[in-house]
Structures are given as C-alpha cells and as structure tokens.
Amino acid sequence: MPLQEQIAQFLATGVTEGCVYALVALGFTIIFNSTGIVNFAQGEFVMVGAMLGVTFSGLGLPLPLVVLLSTLGAALVAVGLERLAIRPLRDAPILILIFVTIAASLAFGGSAKLIWGPNAIPMEPFSGGTPIRVAGAAIRPQDLWIVGMSIVAVTLLQLFFKHTLTGRAMRAAASNRIAARLVGINTSTMAMIGFALSGAISGLAGVVFAPNKFASYSMGTPLAVKGFCGAILGGLGNGIGAVVGGIVLGVLENLAAGLVSSNYKDAITLVVMLLVLFVRPTGLLGKKDTGRGL
C-alpha cells in the first residue's frame, strides 16, 4: 500500500478511536467541573455501556432501544456511585474522594467479571461490516456510527449547557460553587446531574465502540487512561478541549503505531501527557485562571 494511503488509513482509524477517547475525556471534564474530583472509575462507565449493549443486542432488541438502554444503564451506575460513595464523603479531602473512585473502578470491574464472565464478548456491527473506501482508507460503517454519534452527543451537550436553565446552573456551579450556593443553586443536585451526564456519554461511547472492540470486564481501565490523557491534553476542565484532546491523541497514537511501531501505541499516550504537563500544563485550550467551563 502506498505511503499516502497508509497515512489516510492511520488518520481514519485515529479519528474513530479519538472520538471514543473524546467522549471519555468529556466525561472526566463534566465530573471534574461538577465536583472538583478526577473520577478514575470513568472507564468503567464505558465498560458498563458496552456490556449492556452486548446483552440487549443478544436479546434481539431494536438498535435504538439497545443504545438508549445501555446509555441509561451507565448513567444509573454513575448516579449510584455519586449517591452512595461520593455524596456521603463530600466534605472529605479531594484525595480521599479520588481514592474512592479508584476503589469503585475495581469493584465495577470485579462485578462485571462475575456477571458476564472473564471472556471478551463480540457484538454485531450496527449496519454491516463491509468497509467503504475513502482516499485509500478502508472505513468500516461502524466507524461512521462512532464519529456521527459522537458529534451528536457533543452537540446536544453544548446545547444543554448553553441554552437550558439546568445547564447554565451547572456552568455557574462549575465556575464558583460558593457564589452558586448564594444565589440558590443546589450544588449537590448539580453534582448528581453531572455524574448522570458523564455516565451517559461514556456509556454511549461503550455501546458504539463494542462492535469494533470486543466488550470485556477489563476494557474500562485502558480507556480511562486514554480519556484522562485526552482531557489533560485539551485542558482539564475545558469541554471543547477534552474533545479536541481526545481526537488529537487518537490520531497521534495511530500514526506512531503505523509509521514507527505498534509497540509505541500505548506509550505515546503517556509521552504526550508528560510533554503537555512540562510545556503547557493548562493543555491546548486550557486557561490560566481558576474558573472552569463546561
């Protein structure tokens, strides 16, 4: 295959995987802005979405219902984490809450292994598996589903945050919690909604990514690492930055794997994050002020 077509293929694959990273990174950002903590159980919401997608698809449910139920299931798991583990400890130091999310990640992974077993489970593509040739790159129909649904999800979130009363309240609470409380905004409710949105968008990432990567109980942790690095790259706390960071990371990973060696695909994630922290700690689109924006 000519080098030009190889690069086109790496870019296409990178954008597809980058969209998944972007959704996970956006989930990190929503919770960080809502509560001030980094939720290291974020990848498990993706895993829950994927496993539920496999389960509901196996029951023969229509595709829209499979996606909807899987997304809602992940959102409910996220709300359960907030209500049962985060809210009772809301006055604890941030470090304690971060450790709670790590413990929750281990618990979710172990529970999924008991429920669905240790083996990876395949899921049928949404609309066939015959690739489409574009500029020399073979693009699977499922890749188009991933990119398309990512665009829809990000667009709906932006509309929610900018054009709804609840969304504006969440932005106010993210910017200054004390001031938000003074004007009557219930920041605890905003945190719960933040977890629900974060779980939903990560669950969506899981169910659309499952046909490309077999669903398994252990798939959450690697995606959490990639999503977190994407959020750091874009600027932790910046929603648009999270999307940009996730896509850029996916492209860089696949270019490094294809042009250098596949052994460097995971290493490039940590290298990029370290370079960003050393050169521009605020990320590509992050700001130096302390206010955070959804």
Residue, then its C-alpha position, 0 to 999 in steps of 0.5 A: m500500500p502506498l505511503q499516502e494511503q497508509i497515512a489516510q488509513f492511520l488518520a481514519t482509524g485515529v479519528t474513530e478511536g479519538c472520538v471514543y477517547a473524546l467522549v471519555a475525556l468529556g466525561f472526566t471534564i463534566i465530573f471534574n467541573s461538577t465536583g472538583i474530583v478526577n473520577f478514575a472509575q470513568g472507564e468503567f462507565v464505558m465498560v458498563g455501556a458496552m456490556l449492556g449493549v452486548t446483552f440487549s443486542g443478544l436479546g434481539l432488541p431494536l438498535p435504538l432501544v439497545v443504545l438508549l438502554s445501555t446509555l441509561g444503564a451507565a448513567l444509573v451506575a454513575v448516579g449510584l456511585e455519586r449517591l452512595a460513595i461520593r455524596p456521603l464523603r463530600d466534605a472529605p479531602i479531594l484525595i480521599l474522594i479520588f481514592v474512592t473512585i479508584a476503589a469503585s473502578l475495581a469493584f465495577g470491574g470485579s462485578a462485571k467479571l462475575i456477571w458476564g464472565p472473564n471472556a471478551i464478548p463480540m457484538e454485531p456491527f450496527s449496519g454491516g461490516t463491509p468497509i467503504r473506501v475513502a482516499g485509500a482508507a478502508i472505513r468500516p460503517q461502524d466507524l461512521w456510527i462512532v464519529g456521527m454519534s459522537i458529534v451528536a452527543v457533543t452537540l446536544l451537550q453544548l446545547f444543554f449547557k448553553h441554552t437550558l436553565t439546568g445547564r447554565a446552573m451547572r456552568a455557574a456551579a462549575s465556575n464558583r460553587i460558593a457564589a452558586r450556593l448564594v444565589g440558590i443553586n443546589t450544588s449537590t443536585m448539580a453534582m448528581i446531574g453531572f455524574a448522570l451526564s458523564g455516565a451517559i456519554s461514556g456509556l454511549a461511547g461503550v455501546v458504539f465502540a463494542p462492535n469494533k472492540f470486543a466488550s470485556y470486564s477489563m476494557g474500562t481501565p485502558l480507556a480511562v487512561k486514554g480519556f484522562c490523557g485526552a482531557i489533560l491534553g485539551g485542558l482539564g476542565n475545558g469541554i471543547g478541549a477534552v474533545v479536541g484532546g481526545i481526537v488529537l491523541g487518537v490520531l497521534e497514537n495511530l500514526a506512531a503505531g503505523l509509521v514507527s511501531s505498534n509497540y509505541k501505541d500505548a506509550i505515546t499516550l503517556v509521552v504526550m501527557l508528560l510533554v503537555l504537563f512540562v510545556r503547557p500544563t493548562g493543555l491546548l485550550g486550557k486557561k490560566d485562571t481558576g474558573r472552569g467551563l463546561 
